[in-house]
């Protein structure tokens, strides 16, 4: 899984999940949840980024931060979108 090492604000870009058709570690290791705190968006170049739905807690006092999770069904939809103006 992926865990926040710093606080992330709602609707903030967390990082790239797929660049130039290749998954990044963030795209590969983010786990599924039926109540996710993040979602994927595709830009006009076809790259996919992970964004937060809400504030995500970073690590405090040496402990792990909150796990970053997505809905895999939403990820599949974004991955299959065309670049012809479709929005999520």
Residue pairs with C-beta under 8 A, 6 or more apart in sequence:
1 29
1 30
1 31
1 67
1 68
1 69
2 25
2 26
2 29
2 30
2 31
2 67
2 68
3 59
3 64
3 65
3 66
3 67
3 68
4 56
4 57
4 58
4 59
4 65
4 66
4 67
4 68
5 58
5 59
5 65
6 58
6 59
6 65
7 55
7 56
7 57
7 58
8 14
8 52
8 55
8 56
8 58
8 68
9 52
9 55
10 52
10 53
10 54
10 55
11 51
11 52
11 53
12 51
12 52
13 49
13 50
13 51
14 26
14 38
14 49
14 50
14 51
14 52
14 68
15 24
15 26
15 49
15 50
16 24
16 26
16 27
16 47
16 48
16 49
16 50
17 23
17 24
17 26
17 27
17 30
17 40
17 48
17 49
17 50
18 24
18 27
18 47
18 48
18 79
19 47
20 47
21 46
26 50
27 48
27 50
30 38
30 50
30 68
30 69
30 70
31 67
31 69
31 70
32 69
32 70
32 71
32 72
33 69
33 70
33 71
34 71
35 69
36 53
36 69
36 70
36 71
36 74
37 52
37 53
37 54
37 56
37 66
37 68
37 69
38 50
38 51
38 52
38 53
38 56
38 68
38 69
38 70
39 50
39 51
39 53
39 70
39 71
39 74
39 88
40 48
40 49
40 50
40 51
40 70
40 74
40 75
40 78
40 79
41 48
41 49
41 51
41 78
41 88
42 48
42 49
42 78
42 79
42 81
42 83
42 88
43 49
44 83
46 83
48 78
48 79
50 68
50 70
52 68
56 65
56 66
56 68
57 65
57 66
58 65
58 66
59 65
74 88
77 88
78 88
81 88
